[in-house]
Amino acid sequence: MSSGRFPCDVYLFGQVLGTHSFLLKDGFLQPDEYAEIREQYFLPGGETGTAATVLDALGVPVRVDGTWIGTEVAPMLEAFYADKRIDLSPLHRWAEDPGVMDYVVIAGLVRSPMGRFQALFSSGKRWWSVPRESDLADCRAAAVDPFFGAESLLAAELCRKHGIPFVTIDSPHGSPLHRLAAVNVVSKECTSQHYAGMSPGEILPLLQRETDGLTILTQGGGEMLYGRRGEPIRHMKPFPVAVRSTLGAGDTFKAGCVYGLLHGLDDEALVRFASACSAVAISRFPLPLHPPRLEEVQALLNRSNSGKETV
């Protein structure tokens, strides 16, 4: 992490965490049974932290703001990002707290995250930054996570003011972030919460009609649906890869969408690029130490493109 400010192409606002990850050797945890840990790490995480790592690996300099970083998280981030083009200077250092962390247990396709987010959000206290116009005014694309209420909306409005297209995630129809975003990536977890009993083919039109942006419904390992207002729904299957860990798959997909916005990709190319990023990411562990690089993503696209123009 640079101690000074430098020019960045992308602004990210959202969750930046310290993630403790545990990859188990033989299946997932069972009650009253011993489980052997194969690998464990303490690395950058969170929707925004992971996206920053991936974008850096794709060759994009980024500026990050959002979660306050504390006495345990900040030193880890500083060491990890020391040689990367990730500007964390906007982040507030939280001297009275170790910082926000989560804990993730992983075995094959199964993972369980743990943390104290319910307690943090119900505390009535703000533990994230207020976006500053000067931090994003020189950027050309952005991502805004929806978790921080008025501050997330402020980041989105500042993007609109400066003509900066941004990606958001899991913002349902009727929400201002969905209306303002250039791309909204809606996960299966979000649709299960907000659209119980509805099929993806019923959900997407509700989202399409309320924005000029692109809406993408992801379905884990299932088929993605995407489209814009007034256009037919389009479908895409994920790239088939051997899965080592799904931790960070959605965050990597978001980073791929940001890259697509930055480089002016059309909708099909953007979704394909983001999906290829995610596919490379889930084929290794841990993601922060082995993020997808541009040449790896392009190689996967080339293998599956069947003569289509590459990114």
N, C-alpha and C positions, 0 to 999 in steps of 0.2 A: 504494500500500500504506500503510495506516495504521500509524503508529509506535506507536499504543496499541491496546489491546484494545477491541472493541465487540461487542454482542450479535450472534450469528449463528444462522441457522436450520439450517445444514448443516455437518457436519464431514467433511472429506476427508483420507484418509491414503493416501499412495502416492508415485508418481514425479512430481517437479517438476523439470523440466529447462530448459536453454536449447537451443532447437532452431534450427540453421542449415538453412534450407530453400532449395532452388534449383529454380526452375521453368524448364525448358528450352524453347527456342523451337521446335525442329524435331525431334521424336521423341526417343526415349531414347538413352542413351549406347551407342555402338558401339566395339568395339576399334579402336584406332589412328585414330579419326576425331574431328575437332573437333566440339564441341557448344557452341552459343551459349546463354548464360544470359539468359532474358527478365527474370526478377525474382529477387531473393534477399533474405532477411530473417534476423534473429536475434531470436527472440521466445519467449515462454513455451511450453513443450511438456510432453510426458509425459502419461500417462493421467490423473493428478490435476491437473496444471497446466492442461491443456486443459479438463477438466471444470469447474474453477473459473472459467475465463474464460467458458464458456458459461452456467453458472448465474448469474453476475453479470449477463450480458446478458439473462437471463430474469427478472431482478429479485430474485434470491435472494442474501442476504449469506452468505458462506461463510468458514469457518476451515480453514486448510490446514496439514498437517504431513506429514513423510515425509523425502524426500531432503535431505541437507545441501546448502546452497547456498554456493558459493565466491566468490572474488574477482572473477570475470567474470560469473557468473550472477546473483549477488545485486543488483548495481547495475542490471542490465537489468530484473529483476523489480520492483525498487523504483520505477523510472521508469515502467514499464508499468502497474503497479497503483496508482499514486499517486492516481488519481481514481476508483478502483473500490472496492466494498464487499467486498474480499477481505483477510482478516486472515492475514498470513503470520508473525505474531509468534511462533508456536510453532517455526518452523523454525530449526535450528541454523546459525549462520554459520561456514563452513569456512575459517578464515584461512590454512591451509597449502595450499589447492588452488583452482584456478579454478572448480571445480564441475563437475557432471555435465552433459555436452552430447551431443547427437546431431546427425547430418548427414543430410539427406534430399534425394535427387535425384528430381524429379517430372517426368513428361511424360504428360499425359493421364491415362489410367486406371492407368498404371504408375508405381510409386515404389519406391525402394530406400533403406532406412535403414541408416546406418552408425554405429558407436560403439565403446565399449570396455567394454561391460557384462560380457562374459565375464571379462575381466581383473579388473574391479571385484568381481564376485561370487566369484571364485576367490581373491581376495587374503587371505581369512580375516579381514578387518577390516570392521567395521560402519560404513557411511557414510550411515546414516539414523537418525532419531530413535526414541526409545522413547515410545509414546503416553502422554499424561498425562490422567488422569481429569478434571481440571478443564477441559481444553480441549474436551471433548465433552459434559459433563454438562448444559449448557443448550441443546443442539441438539435438533432434532426429526426429523432424518433424516441419513443418513451414506452414505459410500462407502468401502470398504476394499479396496485392491488387494492381491493375494496374494503379491507379490514379496519381502516382507521377513520371511518365516518367522515366528518367535516373536512379533515385534513386530506383524505383521499380525494374528495370532491374538489377541494381547492387545487390539488395537483392537476386534476383533469381539466379544470377551468383555465389554469395557467397554460397548459398545453394547447387548449383551443385558442387562447389569446395570441399565442406565438405561432400558430399554424403547425404545431408539432403533432403528427399522428401518433396515437398511443394504443397499446394493447392492454386490455383488462381481462380478468378471469372471474368466472362464477358470479356474474352480475345478471340477475333475472330481469325479465321484461318489466317495464315500469320504473326501473332504476335509472337515475341520471347517468351513471357510469356507462351503462349499456347504450344509452342514447348518444353519448358523446364519443365513445370509443371507435377507433378505426377497425379494431378486431376485438371481439369478445369470445374467449375460449371457455366454454361451459362444460364442466366435467359431469360424469355420471353421478358423483356424490352430490353435486348441486341439484341436478334434475330429480334425484330421489327425494331430496329435501323439499324442493319447491313445487314439483310437478308429479307428486305421487299418483300412480295409476295411469299416467299418460305415456304414450309411446313417443320415441324421438321424432317420428314423423308428424305428431300432433304438437310437440313442443316447439320445434324450430320455426314454424310459421308465426307463432306468437311473438317470438324474438325478432324475426325478420322485419315485420311490419313497423317496428318502432325505431329503426335506426337506418342511417345510410351506410353504416359500416358492415363488415363481414362478420357473421356469426358462425362459430364452429362448435358442434356438439361432439365431444369425445366420449368413447364408450369403453375405456380401458383397452382390452385386447380386441374389442369388437369394431364394427364398421363406424367410421366417422361420417357425420352429415354436416354440410355447410351450405351457405347461400346468403344472398342479399335480398332486400326488399324488391318485390316484383319479379324475382327470378325463380326458376325451378330449383328444388332441392337437389344438391349434388352429393355423391357418395364416394368414399375412399376407404379401402381396407388398409390397416397398418402394415408396415413392412415386416415380413416374417424373420425373426432372429431368435437365437438361443438366449433365453432370459436368465440373467444372473441375479439381478435385483431391480425392482420397479421403483425404488426410492429416487425421487427427483425426476421421474418421467414427465409428469405434467409441467413442472417448472422448466424443464428443457424444451418441451413443446412451446411454451410461452416464449422462451428466448429465441427459438427458431422463427416464430411469428414476428418478433421485433426485428430480427435480421431481415426478414422478407419485406417488412415495411421500409426499413432503411434503404434497401436496394431496389425498391419499386417493383417487386415481383407481382404478377397477376395472382388472382385468387387460387387457381389450381397449383401454380408453382409454389406459392407461399405455404399452402397446406401440405404439399408433398415435402417441401424442405423441412418444415417443422416436424412432420412425422418421421422423416429420416433422422433428424437430430435425436428425437426421442428413442428411436429404435437403436441407434448406436449407444445411447446412454444406458439402456437397460441391459445391454450385453456385457457390462463390466461393473465392478464394485471395488472401491467406493468411487462414486461419480466425481467428487471434487478433485481427486487425484488423477482421474482418467476421463476428463470431459471430452465430448465429441469435437474433433477438429475438422476444419473445413474440407480437407482432402478426404477424410473418412466419410463425411456426409455425401460429398460429391461422388465418391466411389459407389456408395450404396444406391444413389439415384441413377448412376450410369448403368449399374447391373440390372435395374428394374425398369429402365425408361423405355426400352424397346424402340429406340430410334427417336424419342422425343428430345426436344431441345433441353439441354442441361442448364443448371443455375450458374 
